[in-house]
Amino acid sequence: MTLKSWRIRLRGSSKSVMVPMFWSYIAILMLAIVIGGVLYWKAKSVVERTVDHTNTAMLEQLREAVDSRLKEIEKLEHQITLHPKLHWLLNNDGKESDAEAYEIIQFTNELQRYQSLSNYILDFYIYVSKTDTFIGPNVKSSPGILFDGMYNFTGISSDQWRKDMQSIHFREYMPALPVNVGSGGMQSIITYKQSLPVADRSSLKGALLIFIDENKLRSLFQTLVDVNQGSVYIVDNHNQIISATSANADKLQLRYEQLAGQQGKLIVNRDEGTYVAAYTTSNTNGWKYVYTIPQDVFLDQVLSVKRWALLLLSLCVLGGITASLFLAYRNYAPLREVLRTIRQGNEAVTGPRGSEYELIRKTIESAQLTESHLRGLISQQTPIIRFNFLTRFIYGNVDPAELQPETLAFVGVQFVGPSYAVLLIEIEDMSGFTADGNEREWPLVSFIVSNIAGELANQEHLGFPVELEHKRVAVLLNLNEERLNDSAQDLQAISETLVQVLENRFHLKISIGISGVTDAAGMGAAFREALKGLDPSNRKRDNRTAAYDERVQSSFYYYFPLEVEQQLVNLVKAGDASKTSALIDSVYKENFVIHDIPPDFERVLITNLLGALLKIVQGQPETEQAIAAKLWDITHTYDSSERERLFSEMQELYGSVCQVYKQKRSGHSERLMDNIMRYIEQQYGENVLSVSSIAEHFGLTPQYLSGLFKKSTGQNLADYVVMIRIREAKRLMANPDYTIAQIAIMVGYANDIGFIRVFKKNEGVTPGAFRSSLPNDR
């Protein structure tokens, strides 16, 4: 098509849209050219920031990798400094008996286990000042043999090492040095120094040396160096270059003070050119990880972007006009079809041929009004749709596809978890609410019951009340996953409270059926279970409540859940014989006193109790064999008349295993636990007492302290602090001179609000209710 034919088509067209469309494309093209020109000048700074962010991200990955290796070093230090024999070794005067010499040999053998903590650790040694010896994995050596023979550091003699060991060092790292190792080769080593003991710096008795293989550490950032032709330096706060990929580490020409802030970037001018230095800071020990790259390499991507920008801008200028002409004509074709469809769909639409915009505008306005009207109708029907969905869901007739979030949002429902239960309420007598017994009051009664039931359910879970049929209301409970273990108690509490409120305030007599916890697939069975609870032949009730749980009525009963078994294992491993015996007593009472389990399940219960003990002692041949023999006898010769004797013997077996584990908890860890517990007993009244403050007091990290306390006692440290505070609070409550607020402050809480919440969570009652239950001696 020639330019003349285009001009004729544009001028002769009766459509008022095509010509403005052509000039719109031209205007867009010119705007694109102007924007492209501005972006051309901004490209350098944008790409520089992008490259800078990329390098920073790679440097952050390097920092995380190296920091993780440093944490492995600190982990090794913790393992060694907490070793029970270290204190004895540091205080050994060198006059060893044969037994003490053997103990040292055993200690060196035990140190060999720690070599596997990190493959970046080449070797480690403990220097003992009194005996002037170095103890390592399977090694006991003198400074002369170690540093003049095995590890010959360039420029540092064994006498210099001996003198250095007499100085105080706290997690110091020496820059990488070439070392002539005993095999005859050269190796670059970073040395970590820590004075011993760690907890008492005033009494220097030795030191810990850890040799780090710099080549393996350097391999972490060699890829970054190879890709961008740069260099990586690790600088400590004493301006020492701990490690570097550059052959000449002095080329950095930057001091630690110049690398301000957590991370940043500097321009460095060197004799061989200008370099960009990006850096970040270690979260472990404050090291600076510096990455230098030639500025030409850094800006290579910027220059590439500039070239592409100029090329694309030229293409836009050359091809823009042609494209505008073509698109203006081509894009008018769909618009023409739209106009034709509008006129065919509404024959009443008329008007001059030049009024396409006005026609389209009016058509859109009409469609919007129609859509608004339809949305209003849907909004009016939402309660009905919601009721229909909830009813079908309670009956178990909902397809899994209907439980997708977008589908639930359409019906105005949102669930918080995958677990559900059904509460079925039947109004047996409403004559107390309506004196004449008028059935026309049922909608009001249904409204009252639904609202009260929904509010009670929403206190801990999510409740959706639905009126199923005359005088029957169902509540679909979507259970809170955090309270799933307490859901049975919650359901019982809801039913009891509902009965009390409706009978006392509204004089309504109701029956309640409660289902068990289920998922979406089991909703039909849950509804049937709740329905059985409404059958008078299947429920127990008194003059206050009709709540029912079919499982209580069943002849089957067995109580030894996994949680109790795990608690039993933890108590045994903690060596707590008294609590272990008390827990076994509670299992006995639950199964044989409060309830009466079937005779066939007695053997299962006792077998499972002994089986749990057998799991605990696996790896201890003598104890394991005795318990296995006992388990065999019970399995084949059990007599229910010997039940009490068997439980008594089981308590003795558990107690003996507790003693075995208690004897193992010796040495430094046991003394540390005793000190921690004593410290908590003394400081529980301080408001600032926490896991972090306790860890700081004993020179440990909070994570390590929590893990050590949990391993040693089987209890969380924070829970133990709460237990001590509540114990002391209960003791103080016996004195009526103290108010609850005063007691809260005395046991370490900032105010009585937090104290009441914690007390209620742990004791099940408020402090005031607990105090009221105490005998009044005054």
C-alpha positions in Angstrom: 0.0 0.0 0.0 1.5 3.4 -1.1 1.6 6.5 1.0 -0.9 8.1 -1.4 -3.4 5.3 -0.7 -2.8 5.7 3.0 -3.6 9.5 2.7 -6.7 8.8 0.7 -7.9 6.2 3.2 -7.3 8.5 6.2 -9.0 11.5 4.6 -11.8 9.6 3.0 -12.7 7.4 6.0 -15.9 8.2 7.7 -14.7 6.7 10.9 -13.8 9.4 13.5 -11.5 7.0 15.4 -8.9 6.0 12.8 -7.2 9.4 12.3 -6.9 10.2 16.0 -5.5 6.7 16.5 -2.7 7.3 14.0 -1.7 10.6 15.6 -1.9 8.9 19.0 0.7 6.4 17.9 2.9 9.2 16.6 2.6 11.0 19.9 3.5 7.8 21.8 6.5 7.3 19.5 7.8 10.8 20.2 7.2 10.3 23.9 9.2 7.1 23.8 12.1 8.8 22.1 12.2 11.5 24.7 12.0 9.0 27.5 14.7 6.9 25.9 17.0 9.9 25.7 16.5 10.6 29.4 17.0 6.9 30.3 20.2 6.9 28.2 21.8 9.3 30.6 20.4 7.5 33.6 21.6 4.1 32.5 25.0 4.3 34.0 23.9 5.0 37.5 21.1 2.4 37.3 23.4 -0.4 36.1 26.0 0.7 38.6 23.5 0.2 41.4 22.5 -3.2 40.0 26.0 -4.4 39.7 26.7 -3.0 43.2 23.8 -4.9 44.6 24.9 -8.1 42.8 28.4 -7.8 44.2 27.0 -7.0 47.7 24.7 -10.1 47.6 27.7 -12.3 46.6 29.7 -10.7 49.3 26.9 -11.4 51.8 26.9 -15.0 50.7 30.7 -15.1 51.3 30.2 -13.6 54.8 27.6 -16.1 55.7 29.8 -19.0 54.5 32.8 -17.8 56.5 30.8 -16.9 59.6 29.4 -20.4 59.6 32.9 -21.8 59.6 33.9 -19.4 62.5 30.9 -20.7 64.4 32.3 -24.2 63.9 35.5 -23.0 65.5 33.6 -21.6 68.5 31.6 -24.8 68.7 34.9 -26.7 69.0 36.0 -24.3 71.7 32.8 -24.9 73.7 33.2 -28.6 73.4 36.7 -28.5 74.7 36.3 -25.9 77.4 33.2 -27.7 78.8 35.0 -31.1 78.9 35.0 -32.5 82.4 38.7 -33.4 82.4 39.9 -29.9 81.3 39.8 -28.4 84.8 41.8 -31.3 86.2 44.3 -31.1 83.4 45.0 -27.3 83.8 45.6 -27.8 87.5 47.9 -30.8 87.1 51.3 -30.0 88.5 53.2 -32.5 86.3 53.9 -35.0 89.0 51.7 -37.6 87.5 51.0 -41.0 88.9 50.4 -43.9 86.5 46.7 -43.4 86.9 46.9 -39.7 86.1 49.1 -40.5 83.1 46.5 -42.9 81.9 43.8 -40.2 82.3 45.8 -37.9 80.1 46.1 -40.6 77.4 42.3 -41.1 77.6 41.8 -37.3 77.3 43.9 -37.2 74.2 41.9 -40.0 72.7 38.7 -38.3 73.6 39.9 -35.1 71.8 40.2 -37.0 68.6 36.4 -37.1 68.4 36.2 -33.4 68.0 38.3 -33.4 64.8 35.2 -34.2 62.8 33.4 -31.1 63.9 34.8 -29.1 60.9 37.0 -30.1 57.9 38.4 -26.6 58.0 40.2 -27.3 61.3 43.6 -28.7 60.6 44.6 -29.4 64.2 44.1 -28.1 67.7 46.1 -28.2 71.0 45.6 -27.3 74.6 48.7 -25.7 76.3 49.1 -26.4 80.0 51.2 -23.8 81.7 52.2 -25.8 84.8 53.7 -28.6 82.8 54.7 -26.6 79.7 53.1 -29.2 77.4 50.7 -29.2 74.5 47.8 -31.8 74.6 46.1 -32.6 71.3 44.2 -35.5 69.6 46.3 -38.5 70.5 49.3 -36.2 71.1 51.2 -34.9 74.1 54.1 -32.8 73.1 56.5 -30.0 74.2 56.7 -26.6 72.5 60.0 -27.4 71.0 58.8 -30.6 69.3 55.5 -29.0 68.2 56.8 -25.7 66.8 60.3 -26.6 65.7 59.4 -30.0 64.3 55.7 -30.6 63.5 54.6 -27.0 62.7 57.5 -24.7 61.9 55.9 -21.2 61.6 58.0 -18.9 59.5 59.7 -16.3 61.7 58.2 -17.7 65.0 60.3 -19.9 67.2 59.0 -22.3 69.9 60.3 -19.9 72.7 58.2 -17.1 71.2 55.2 -19.4 71.2 55.8 -20.3 74.8 56.0 -16.7 75.8 52.9 -15.9 73.8 51.0 -18.6 75.6 51.6 -16.7 78.9 49.6 -13.7 77.7 45.8 -13.3 77.8 44.0 -14.1 74.5 40.3 -14.0 74.0 39.2 -15.5 70.6 42.1 -14.0 68.7 43.0 -14.9 65.2 46.5 -14.6 63.8 46.9 -13.7 60.1 47.6 -16.6 57.8 51.3 -17.6 57.9 53.3 -20.1 55.8 54.1 -23.2 57.9 56.6 -26.0 57.2 54.6 -29.0 58.4 56.3 -32.2 59.5 55.7 -34.0 56.2 58.0 -31.5 54.5 55.5 -29.4 52.6 54.4 -25.8 53.1 50.9 -24.9 54.2 49.2 -21.6 55.0 47.6 -21.7 58.5 45.4 -19.2 60.4 45.8 -19.6 64.2 43.0 -19.2 66.7 44.0 -18.5 70.3 41.9 -18.7 73.5 43.2 -18.4 77.0 42.1 -21.0 79.6 40.0 -21.2 81.7 37.5 -19.1 79.8 35.3 -18.2 82.8 38.2 -16.9 84.9 40.5 -14.6 83.0 42.4 -13.5 86.1 43.9 -17.0 86.5 45.8 -17.9 83.4 46.4 -21.7 83.4 46.8 -22.4 79.7 45.5 -21.8 76.2 43.7 -23.4 73.3 45.3 -23.3 69.8 43.3 -24.1 66.7 45.0 -24.3 63.4 42.7 -23.4 60.4 43.5 -24.5 56.9 43.6 -21.2 55.0 43.4 -22.9 51.6 40.1 -24.5 52.4 38.8 -21.2 53.8 40.0 -19.4 50.7 38.2 -21.9 48.5 34.9 -20.4 49.7 35.4 -17.2 47.8 37.7 -18.3 45.0 34.8 -18.6 42.6 33.8 -14.9 43.2 37.4 -13.9 42.5 37.7 -16.0 39.3 34.5 -14.7 37.8 35.2 -10.9 38.2 39.0 -10.7 38.2 38.9 -9.3 41.7 40.5 -10.0 45.1 39.0 -10.8 48.5 40.5 -9.7 51.8 39.5 -10.5 55.4 40.5 -7.6 57.7 40.2 -7.7 61.5 39.7 -4.7 63.9 43.5 -4.5 64.4 44.0 -3.9 60.7 45.5 -7.3 60.2 44.7 -9.1 57.0 43.7 -12.5 58.2 43.4 -14.0 54.7 43.6 -12.7 51.1 43.4 -14.1 47.6 45.9 -11.6 46.4 49.5 -12.7 46.4 50.4 -9.2 47.8 48.0 -8.5 50.7 49.5 -5.0 51.2 47.8 -3.9 47.9 44.6 -3.3 49.8 45.7 0.1 51.0 42.6 0.4 53.3 42.4 0.5 57.0 39.7 -1.0 59.2 38.5 2.5 60.3 37.9 3.5 56.7 35.4 0.7 56.3 32.6 2.4 58.3 29.2 0.9 58.9 27.9 -2.6 58.4 28.5 -2.6 54.7 29.4 -0.1 51.9 31.6 0.7 48.9 34.7 2.8 48.3 36.7 3.9 45.3 40.4 3.0 45.7 43.2 4.5 43.5 46.2 2.4 43.1 49.4 2.6 41.0 48.0 0.1 38.6 44.6 1.7 38.3 41.3 2.5 40.0 39.4 -0.2 41.9 36.0 -0.5 43.5 36.1 -2.0 47.0 32.8 -3.4 48.4 32.8 -4.6 52.0 30.5 -6.1 54.6 30.9 -6.9 58.3 30.9 -10.3 60.1 28.2 -10.7 62.6 30.4 -13.1 64.6 33.6 -11.2 65.3 33.5 -7.9 63.5 35.7 -8.8 60.6 35.5 -6.9 57.3 35.1 -8.9 54.2 36.5 -6.7 51.4 36.0 -7.4 47.7 38.0 -5.3 45.2 37.4 -5.3 41.5 38.9 -3.1 38.7 36.6 -0.3 37.8 36.8 -1.2 34.1 35.5 -4.6 34.8 32.9 -3.2 37.2 31.5 -0.8 34.4 31.6 -3.4 31.6 27.9 -4.1 31.9 27.2 -0.3 32.0 28.9 0.2 28.6 27.1 -2.8 27.2 23.7 -1.3 28.3 24.7 2.0 26.7 25.4 0.4 23.3 22.1 -1.5 23.3 20.2 1.7 24.3 21.6 3.6 21.4 20.8 0.8 19.0 17.2 0.4 20.2 16.6 4.1 20.1 17.7 4.2 16.5 15.4 1.4 15.6 12.5 3.2 17.3 13.1 6.3 15.2 13.4 4.4 11.9 10.6 2.0 12.4 8.2 4.0 14.6 6.4 5.9 11.9 5.8 2.8 9.7 4.6 0.8 12.7 2.2 3.6 13.7 0.6 3.7 10.3 0.2 -0.1 10.2 -1.1 -0.4 13.7 -3.6 2.5 13.3 -5.3 0.7 10.4 -4.9 -2.8 11.9 -6.2 -2.0 15.4 -9.2 -0.3 14.0 -10.5 -3.6 12.6 -11.5 -5.0 16.1 -13.1 -1.7 17.0 -15.1 -1.9 13.8 -16.3 -5.3 14.9 -17.2 -4.0 18.3 -19.4 -1.3 16.8 -21.0 -3.7 14.5 -21.8 -6.1 17.4 -23.3 -3.2 19.5 -25.6 -2.1 16.6 -26.7 -5.7 15.9 -27.4 -6.4 19.6 -29.4 -3.2 20.0 -31.2 -2.1 16.9 -32.5 1.0 18.7 -29.0 2.4 18.8 -28.6 5.0 16.0 -26.6 8.0 15.4 -24.2 9.6 13.0 -21.2 7.5 11.8 -18.8 9.9 13.4 -20.0 9.2 17.0 -18.3 5.9 17.7 -16.7 7.0 21.0 -20.1 8.2 22.3 -21.8 5.0 21.3 -19.1 2.9 23.1 -19.2 5.1 26.2 -23.0 4.7 26.5 -22.8 1.0 26.0 -20.2 0.6 28.7 -22.2 2.7 31.1 -25.2 0.5 30.5 -23.1 -2.6 31.1 -21.7 -1.2 34.3 -25.2 -0.4 35.6 -26.3 -4.0 34.8 -23.2 -5.4 36.6 -23.9 -3.3 39.6 -27.5 -4.5 39.7 -26.3 -8.1 39.4 -23.8 -7.7 42.2 -26.5 -6.2 44.4 -28.6 -9.3 43.8 -25.7 -11.6 44.6 -25.0 -9.7 47.8 -28.6 -10.1 48.8 -28.3 -13.9 48.2 -24.9 -14.3 50.0 -26.5 -15.3 53.4 -28.6 -18.0 51.6 -25.5 -19.2 49.7 -23.5 -19.3 52.9 -26.3 -21.1 54.8 -26.5 -23.7 52.0 -22.8 -24.3 51.9 -22.5 -24.7 55.7 -25.5 -27.0 55.8 -24.0 -29.2 53.1 -20.6 -29.1 54.8 -22.0 -30.3 58.1 -23.9 -33.1 56.4 -20.7 -34.1 54.6 -21.9 -33.2 51.1 -19.3 -30.7 50.1 -16.8 -31.4 47.3 -13.1 -30.8 48.2 -12.9 -28.3 45.4 -15.4 -26.1 47.2 -12.9 -25.7 50.1 -10.5 -23.6 48.0 -9.8 -20.2 49.5 -11.4 -18.3 46.5 -14.6 -20.4 46.7 -14.8 -19.9 50.5 -14.3 -16.2 50.0 -17.2 -16.1 47.6 -19.6 -17.6 50.2 -18.2 -15.4 53.0 -16.4 -18.1 54.9 -12.8 -18.3 56.0 -11.3 -21.3 57.9 -8.2 -21.2 60.1 -7.2 -24.9 60.0 -8.0 -28.4 58.6 -9.6 -29.7 61.8 -13.4 -29.5 62.5 -16.0 -30.6 65.0 -19.8 -30.4 65.2 -21.9 -29.1 68.1 -25.6 -30.1 67.7 -28.1 -28.2 69.8 -31.8 -29.3 70.2 -34.3 -27.1 72.0 -36.4 -29.5 74.1 -38.6 -27.0 75.9 -39.0 -23.3 75.2 -42.1 -22.8 77.4 -40.1 -21.0 79.9 -39.2 -18.4 77.3 -42.6 -18.0 75.8 -45.3 -18.4 78.5 -48.0 -19.4 76.0 -45.6 -21.8 74.1 -46.2 -19.9 70.9 -44.2 -21.5 68.1 -43.9 -18.1 66.4 -41.2 -17.2 68.9 -38.9 -19.9 67.4 -37.1 -17.5 65.0 -36.1 -15.4 68.0 -35.1 -18.5 70.0 -33.0 -19.7 67.1 -31.4 -16.3 66.8 -30.5 -16.3 70.5 -29.1 -19.8 70.6 -27.1 -19.3 67.4 -25.5 -16.0 68.6 -24.6 -17.3 72.0 -23.2 -20.6 70.7 -21.2 -18.7 68.0 -19.7 -16.3 70.6 -18.7 -19.1 72.9 -17.1 -21.0 70.0 -15.2 -17.9 68.8 -13.4 -17.4 72.1 -10.8 -20.1 71.3 -11.9 -21.4 67.9 -14.0 -20.4 64.9 -17.7 -21.1 65.0 -20.4 -21.0 62.3 -23.9 -21.5 63.7 -26.6 -22.8 61.3 -30.3 -23.6 61.9 -30.7 -27.1 60.4 -34.4 -27.7 61.1 -37.1 -26.8 63.6 -35.7 -26.6 67.1 -32.3 -27.8 66.1 -29.2 -25.6 65.6 -25.8 -26.9 64.6 -22.4 -25.2 65.1 -19.6 -26.0 62.8 -16.3 -25.5 64.7 -13.1 -24.9 62.8 -10.6 -25.7 65.5 -7.6 -23.6 66.3 -4.5 -25.7 65.6 -2.7 -24.2 68.6 -5.4 -25.6 70.9 -6.1 -28.8 69.0 -4.9 -30.9 72.0 -7.3 -29.1 74.3 -10.2 -29.2 71.8 -12.2 -31.8 73.8 -12.0 -29.7 76.9 -13.0 -26.6 74.9 -16.0 -28.3 73.4 -17.1 -29.6 76.8 -16.7 -26.1 78.3 -18.7 -24.5 75.4 -21.5 -27.0 75.9 -21.6 -26.5 79.7 -21.6 -22.7 79.5 -24.2 -22.7 76.8 -26.5 -24.9 78.9 -26.1 -22.6 81.9 -26.7 -19.4 80.0 -29.7 -20.6 78.1 -31.3 -22.2 81.2 -30.6 -19.5 83.7 -31.1 -16.4 81.5 -33.6 -17.5 78.9 -35.2 -20.5 80.6 -34.6 -22.8 77.6 -34.0 -26.5 78.1 -31.6 -28.0 75.5 -29.7 -31.1 74.6 -26.3 -31.0 73.1 -24.5 -33.6 71.0 -20.7 -33.3 70.5 -18.7 -35.0 67.7 -15.0 -35.8 67.9 -12.3 -33.9 66.0 -12.2 -34.7 62.2 -11.0 -33.4 58.9 -13.2 -32.2 56.0 -13.6 -35.7 54.6 -15.1 -37.0 57.9 -17.7 -34.3 58.4 -20.6 -36.7 57.6 -19.5 -39.1 60.3 -18.9 -36.3 62.7 -22.5 -35.1 62.2 -23.8 -38.6 62.8 -21.7 -38.9 66.0 -23.1 -35.6 67.3 -26.6 -36.8 66.3 -26.2 -39.9 68.4 -25.5 -37.6 71.4 -29.0 -36.3 71.1 -30.5 -39.8 71.5 -31.7 -40.2 75.1 -30.5 -43.9 75.1 -26.9 -42.9 74.2 -26.2 -39.9 76.5 -25.8 -39.1 80.2 -27.3 -35.9 81.5 -28.3 -34.3 84.8 -30.4 -31.3 85.7 -27.7 -28.9 84.4 -26.2 -30.2 81.2 -26.9 -32.5 78.3 -23.4 -32.5 76.8 -22.5 -35.9 75.6 -19.4 -37.7 74.4 -20.1 -41.2 73.0 -16.5 -42.3 73.7 -16.9 -42.1 77.5 -19.9 -44.5 77.3 -18.0 -47.1 75.3 -16.7 -50.1 77.1 -13.3 -49.4 75.5 -10.9 -47.3 77.5 -7.1 -47.1 77.3 -4.9 -44.3 78.5 -1.2 -44.1 77.6 -0.8 -41.5 74.8 2.4 -40.7 73.0 2.7 -37.5 74.9 2.8 -39.3 78.3 5.3 -41.8 76.9 7.6 -39.0 75.7 7.3 -37.3 79.1 8.2 -40.5 80.8 11.2 -40.9 78.6 12.4 -37.3 79.3 12.0 -37.8 83.1 14.0 -41.0 83.1 16.8 -39.5 81.0 16.8 -36.5 83.4 17.2 -38.9 86.3 14.1 -37.7 88.1 13.0 -40.8 89.9 10.3 -39.1 92.1 8.5 -37.5 89.1 8.8 -40.7 87.1 7.1 -42.7 89.9 4.4 -40.0 90.2 3.7 -40.2 86.4 3.4 -44.0 86.5 1.0 -43.6 89.4 -1.1 -41.2 87.4 -1.3 -43.7 84.5 -2.4 -46.4 86.9 -5.1 -44.3 88.5 -6.4 -43.1 85.1 -6.7 -46.7 83.8 -7.7 -48.7 86.9 -9.2 -46.2 89.5 -10.9 -43.4 87.6 -11.8 -45.7 84.7 -11.7 -49.5 84.3 -10.0 -50.6 81.2 -11.0 -54.0 79.7 -9.0 -57.0 81.0 -7.6 -57.7 77.6 -6.0 -54.2 77.5 -4.2 -54.6 80.9 -1.5 -56.7 79.4 -1.1 -54.2 76.5 -0.8 -51.3 78.9 1.9 -53.0 81.1 3.7 -54.3 78.0 3.8 -50.8 76.5 5.1 -49.3 79.8 7.9 -51.9 79.9 8.5 -51.5 76.2 9.0 -47.7 76.7 11.6 -48.5 79.3 13.2 -51.0 77.0 13.6 -48.3 74.3 15.3 -46.1 76.9 18.0 -48.6 78.0 18.9 -49.9 74.5 22.7 -49.9 74.3 23.1 -50.9 78.0 23.4 -54.7 77.8 22.9 -55.7 81.4 19.9 -53.4 82.1 18.4 -54.1 78.7 18.6 -57.9 79.2 16.9 -57.7 82.6 14.0 -55.6 81.4 13.6 -57.7 78.3 13.3 -60.8 80.5 10.7 -59.1 82.6 8.8 -58.1 79.5 8.9 -61.7 78.3 7.5 -63.0 81.6 4.6 -60.6 81.7 3.7 -61.3 78.1 3.4 -65.0 78.7 2.3 -65.3 82.4 0.3 -62.1 83.1 -2.4 -62.4 85.8 -4.6 -59.4 86.5 -4.5 -60.2 90.2 -0.8 -59.3 90.2 -1.6 -55.8 88.7 -0.5 -53.8 91.8 2.6 -55.8 92.3 3.6 -55.5 88.7 3.2 -51.7 88.8 5.3 -51.6 91.9 8.0 -53.6 90.3 7.8 -51.3 87.2 8.3 -48.3 89.4 11.4 -49.9 90.9 12.8 -50.7 87.4 12.1 -47.1 86.2 13.7 -45.8 89.4 16.9 -47.9 88.9 17.2 -46.6 85.3 16.7 -43.1 86.6 19.7 -43.6 89.0 21.9 -44.8 86.1 21.1 -41.6 84.1 21.5 -39.5 87.2 25.0 -40.9 87.8 25.9 -40.0 84.2 25.0 -36.4 84.8 28.4 -35.5 86.4 31.3 -33.3 85.9 31.2 -29.7 84.6 27.7 -29.9 83.1 26.1 -31.0 86.4 27.9 -28.4 88.4 26.9 -25.8 85.8 23.2 -26.9 86.0 23.4 -26.7 89.8 24.8 -23.2 89.6 22.2 -22.1 87.1 19.4 -23.4 89.3 20.9 -21.8 92.4 21.2 -18.5 90.5 17.5 -18.7 89.4 16.5 -19.4 93.0 18.3 -16.3 94.1 17.3 -13.9 91.2 13.7 -15.0 90.4 12.4 -11.7 91.8 14.3 -9.6 89.3 12.1 -8.5 86.4 15.1 -8.6 84.0 15.7 -12.3 84.6 15.5 -14.1 81.3 17.3 -16.8 79.3 19.5 -14.0 77.8 20.5 -12.5 81.1 21.3 -15.9 82.6 23.4 -16.8 79.6 25.2 -13.5 79.9 25.9 -14.1 83.6 27.5 -17.5 82.9 29.3 -16.4 79.7 27.3 -18.6 77.4 25.1 -18.0 74.3 21.3 -18.2 74.9 21.0 -20.9 72.3 23.7 -23.1 73.9 22.3 -22.5 77.4 18.8 -23.5 76.4 19.9 -26.6 74.7 22.2 -27.6 77.6 19.5 -27.1 80.2 16.9 -29.0 78.1 19.3 -31.9 77.6 20.2 -32.0 81.3 16.8 -31.5 82.9 14.3 -32.4 80.2 12.6 -29.0 80.7 12.8 -25.6 79.0 14.8 -23.0 80.9 12.1 -20.4 80.5 9.5 -22.8 81.8 11.7 -23.6 84.8 11.9 -19.8 85.6 8.1 -19.6 85.4 7.8 -22.7 87.7 10.0 -21.1 90.4 8.2 -17.8 90.2 4.8 -19.5 90.5 6.0 -21.7 93.4 7.2 -18.7 95.3 4.0 -16.8 94.5 1.8 -19.6 95.9 3.9 -19.5 99.0 3.5 -15.7 99.4 -0.3 -16.0 98.8 -0.6 -17.7 102.2 0.2 -14.3 103.7 -2.9 -12.1 103.5 -0.8 -8.9 104.0 0.4 -9.0 100.4 -1.9 -8.1 97.5 -1.8 -9.9 94.2 0.0 -6.9 92.6 2.6 -6.9 95.3 3.2 -10.6 94.9 3.6 -10.2 91.1 6.4 -7.6 91.6 8.0 -9.7 94.3 8.3 -12.7 92.0 9.7 -10.8 89.0 6.7 -9.6 87.0 6.4 -5.9 85.9 2.7 -5.9 86.7 -0.1 -8.1 87.9 -1.7 -8.4 84.4 1.2 -10.5 83.1 1.4 -12.5 86.3 -2.3 -13.3 86.3 -2.1 -14.5 82.7 0.9 -16.8 83.3 -0.5 -18.1 86.6 -3.9 -19.0 84.9 -2.1 -20.7 82.0 0.0 -22.9 84.3 -2.3 -23.5 87.2 -5.7 -23.4 85.5 -7.1 -20.8 87.9 -6.5 -17.2 88.6 -4.3 -16.1 91.6 -7.3 -14.8 93.3 -9.2 -18.1 93.0 -6.2 -20.0 94.2 -5.8 -17.7 97.3 -9.5 -18.2 98.0 -9.0 -22.0 98.1 -6.3 -21.7 100.7 -7.3 -22.4 104.4 -7.7 -19.1 106.3 -5.6 -19.4 109.5 -5.8 -15.9 110.5 
